[in-house]
C-alpha cells in the first residue's frame, strides 16, 4: 500500500523553499559590519546580515553541517550567523580586541584568539556559552584547530606556542618555548601534523611536528633575508591561506617581494620566486597546479598566478570553489567581488559588495585549520 504524506504534515518546507548549504559562502563587508551571503552556482548574493560589529580584520569558520557561520570581529565580537534564515543566531562580545578563531574537529567548541586582554576563550558552538578562559599574558595569534579536539596558538610577546587539549574532562595545556621573536601568524597542514609560525622579529619560521610528544621547535628558512636591506612592511602577510603545490609549501616572505618554496617533507628551502609586490596571501588552486598571490599596498590592485591579472584597486582576498574550477576575488575599493574561471582566467561575473574583504565558502567546514 502506498501512503502519501504531505510535506506540510511533516513540518517540512515546500521544495521551492529549501536550499542546500554546500553551495553557499559569505563575503565580509568590513566597512558596514555586515555579511553578504553568496551562492556559488548562481554567482549571486542571496542575502545580507547586518549588526556584526567591527569587521576590519574579520575571519569566519563554519559548523560541521555548514549551516552556521561563526564570525570573529576585531571588536571581540563572536557572532553565530544562520545562513539559511539569514539571521544572527547568537552573539557575544568576549574581549576588547580579537584576531580570529577556530572550531574544533568535532564541531562542538569555538575558540577565539585575543589581543586585548590576550589569551584564548572557548565557547559552546551551539549556545555560545563560555566553556574555558585561557589567559596567556600576551597577544595570541595563529589559532588553529588540530585533530583530537585540540587548539594550537602562539604568543606574540612570549614567543611560545600552546596546545590546548579538550579531549578530557578538563582542558590540558602544553607550553612550548623557543618559537622565536614576535611570531605574527601560523598555519597547520591539512593532515594536522605540522604547525608553522612565521616570525616578524627575525628572518625565518618555526615548525612543530604535532605528532611528537612533546613537539620540539625546528627553525626553518633561517636568515632568508640576510645581507639585504629590509623593506617597510605595509601589511603583514597571512599564513592561514598557505599553499601546498605538489610537495612544496609556498609562503609569503615578510617585507620582501618574493614567495618562498619549502619542501614539505624535509622543511628545507626549495627555491624563491620574485613577485610583483609584498605578498599577503599565497593560495594554491586545489589541484596544486597554480599558486595565486595578492599583495600589500600600494601594489594591491594585482594578483599573480605566477601569470598576472589586474582586477582592480585593493584586492584583499581570494577563495577557490571546493574543486578549484573558479576563484572569487574581493576588490575592496571597487566595491565588488569578481569571479574567474581558474583555468582560462576568463571573468565570469561580479557581485556588488560594500568594501568586501574576506571570502569564505562552506566547504571550509571540512578542512583542518580553515
N, C-alpha and C positions, 0 to 999 in steps of 0.2 A: 504494500500500500504506500503510495506517495503522499506525503503530508507537506503542504505548503505553509510556511510560517513567514509572515511579513517582517520586513526589517524594522518597522515601527514597533511591532510587538516585542522584538528582542531588544529594543532600545538602541538600535544601530542606525546611524545616519544614512539617508539615501546615498546611492553610489556617487551621484554627482557632487555630494558634499564631502566625500572622502578625499584625502590627499596623503600620499606616502611621504616619509621623511628623507629617504635616501637621495632624493634629487634636490634637496634644499641646501641652503647655505645662508650666511649672513655677511653683511658689509658694515663695518664700524663707521658711523658718521660722527667724527670726532668733535666737530665744532658745535653740533647741536645736541650732543648727548643721546643720540638715537641709534637704533639698529635697523638696518634695511634687510628684510628677508627676501631672498632671491631664489628663483627656480632655474636650475641649470638647463633643462631641456627647453624651457620656454624663453630662455635668455631675457628674463624679465624680473622686475621687482614685483612681489606679490603682497607686500605689507611693510609697515614701519611701526616699531615700538619705541616710544619716547620715555623720557624720565629716568635715564640710566646714569646721570651724573657726569663727572669729568672723564671723558673717554680719550684724552690726549695721548695716552700710552696704553690703550686697552688691548686685551687678548681674550680669547674665547676657547672653551673646551665644551664637549658635548656629552650628554648622558648616553649610556650604552644602547638605549633604544632610539637614539638620535632625535628624540622629541624636544629635549630641553637644551638650551644653550646657557652656559654659565659664563657671565661676562665679568671680567676683572677690571675695574676702573682705577684711574690714577688717584682718585679721592678716597680710596679704601673701600669703595662700594663693591659688594658681591651681589650680582643680580641674576636671578634664575628666570629665563625667558622661555615661554611655551611657543614653539614655532608653529604649532597647529592652530591654536586660538589667537596667536599673535598678541600676546599679553604678558605682563610681568606676573610670574607665579610666586615670587618671593624676592625680598631684597634686604640686605643688612649692610650697614656701613661699619666695617670691622676694624678700621685703623685710620690714620690720618693721611697715609701715602702708601699706595700699594704698587707692585710692579709685575703682577702676573700670577698665574696659579696653575693647578693641575688637578686631575681627577684620578682616583685610584683605579687599579686594573679591574676591580670588581664593581666599579661604578657607584660605590656606596659613600665615599668620602671625597670632599672637595677641599683642597688646601690653597691658601693664599700667602704669597710672599710679600713682606712689608719692608719699606724703607723707614717709615715712622709709625710706631716706635721701634721698628725692626722685628725680627722673628717671623715665625710662621704660625698661622692659625688654621685649624682644621674644622670642617663643618659636615654635618649630616647632609648628604646630597638631596634627600627627599624633603627635609623640613628646614634646612639651613640653621638648625640648632648647633651651638658650639659643642665640639667633641674634645678638642685639645688646644692648648695655647703653649707654644714652644718659644720662650724668649731666648734671644741669642746675644743681645748686647751689640748688635751690628745690623747694618743693612743686609738684607738677604737677596740673592739673585740666583738665576739658573735653576729655579724649582721645576722638577720634572717628576712624573710617576715612574716607578720601577716595578718589575714583577714581584709578587708576593706581598701586595698591599703596603708597599713602601713608597716614601717620597724622599728625593735627594735634592739638596740645595746647598748653596755656598755662601760664605760670609765675605762681603766686600772688605770690611775693616780688619778682620782677623785672619784672612787667608786660610780658612778652614772649609771643609765640606762635611756636612752632617747627613746621616741616613736615619730617617725616622721610620721605624717598622711598626705597623699597626696590625700585624697578624695575630698578636696575642691579646690578652685581656687588657694590658696596659701598653702604651707605646714605649718602644725601646729605642734609645738614641745612641748612635755610633758617631764619634767625632774623629775626623781625620785631619791632622795638621800638615803643614808643609806644602800647601797648594800653590802659594806664590803671592806676589803683591797685587792687591786690588783686582781680584777676579771680577769681571764685568758681566759675563753671561756664560751659559753652559748648554750642552746638548747631551742627549742619551741616544745611543744607537737603537735601531728598530728591534734588535733582539734583546734589548735591555741589559746588555753586558757592559759596554763601555760608556763611561761618563767623562766628558771632556770639558774643562773650564778654560775659557780664554782669559788672558791676563792683560790688564791695562797698565799696571805699574812696571812691567818688564816685557821684553820680547819673548814670546813663547806661549805655550799652553800646557796644561797638566791633565793627564789621563788617569782614570781609575778603572780597574777591572773589578766590576761588582760581583764577579763570581769568586773572587778571592775573599778570604775571611781572616783578618780584616783586609780591605783593599789597601794597596801601597801606592802612593803617588808616583807617577812616571812623567818626567818633564819631556815634552816633545817640541820640536821646532825652536829650540833654544837659540836666541840671538838671531832670529831670521832677518832683523833689520840692522844688524851690526855694521858699523862703519858708514852708515848712511844717515843723512840729516832727516830727522822725523818731521813729518808734515803736520799742520794743525788738524785736529780731529773734529770735523764738523758734525758728525753724527756717529754714535757708537754702532759698530756692526752688530748684527744679531746672529747668534749661533743656532737658535732653535730651528731656523729654516735651513739647517745643514743639508749638504748634498752628498749622496753616495752615488758615484758614477762608476759602475763596474766594481772594481776592488779598491777604489780610491775615494777618500773624502776630499771635498773641495771646500775650503774655509776662507772667509774674508780676512785679509790682513788689516790690522789696526793702523790707521794713519798712513796707509800706503796704497798705491794704485795697482793692486795686484791681488789675485787669489792664490792660495797655497794648496798644493796637492799632497795628500798624505796617504801612504799605503795603509789600508785598513787592517792588514794582518800584523805588520811589524811596527806601525806608527812612525815609520821613517819618512822624511820628506821625499816626495817623488817628483817634484817639479813646481814651477810657478808660471802663471800667465799674467802678463801685463793687461790692465783693464782701463776702461775709459775714465774712471774716477775712483774715489774711495768706495769700495763695495759695502753695502749694508746687508742685503740678503743674497746668498748663493743657493739656488733651489734647483734640484735635479728633476728633470722630467721623469715620471715614474718608471720608465724603462731604462733610465740611466744613460741614455744616449747623448743628452744635451744637459748643460747647466745654464740656467738663466740667472743673470746678475743685475741688480739695480744699485743705485749709487746715492751718496750723500750730496747735499747742497755744495756747490752751485751747479753740479752736473747731474741733477736728479731728474732730467727730462728724458733719460735714455735707459734702455735695457740692452745688455749684451747677451747674446745667446752663443757666446764665444763664437759670432754673427751679431748684427746690431739692428735694433728697432728704436724709433723715437716716437713714443706715443703722445707725449705732451708734458707739461710742467708738473714737477713733484710727483714722480712715480714712487709710491710708498710701499706697495706690497704686491705679491703675485701668488696665485693659488691655482694649482692644476686640478682638473677633474680627476676622479679616482683612477681611471685607466689612462690618463695622460693625453687624451685627444684634444683638449682645449686648455688654455691658460687664461685666467681672468686677472686683470691688472687694474689697480686703483690709481687714478690720475687725479690727485687731490685738487690741484689748483685749476683744473679744467672742470671739476665738479662732475666726474663721471667714472664709470667702470668700463673698460674696454675688454672685449672678448676676442681671442685669436685662436685660429687653428694652430696647434702646437707643431705641426709638421711643415705646413706651407707658409706659415706666418700671415696668412690672409686674415684680415679683420672681419669678424663675423657679426659683430653687433656692439652696441654700447647701452649702458643704463645710466640715467641721471642719478646722482647721489650728492648729498651735502658733505663736501670736504671728506671724501672717503679715505680710509686708511686700511686697516686690516681686512682681509677677506678670508673666511673660514667655511669650508664645506663639511657637512655632517659625517663624511667618510673618516674624518679625523677621530671619530669616536672609537675606531677600531685599530688605531695606531699608537704604539707606545711613544710617550714623550711629546705628543702633539695634542 
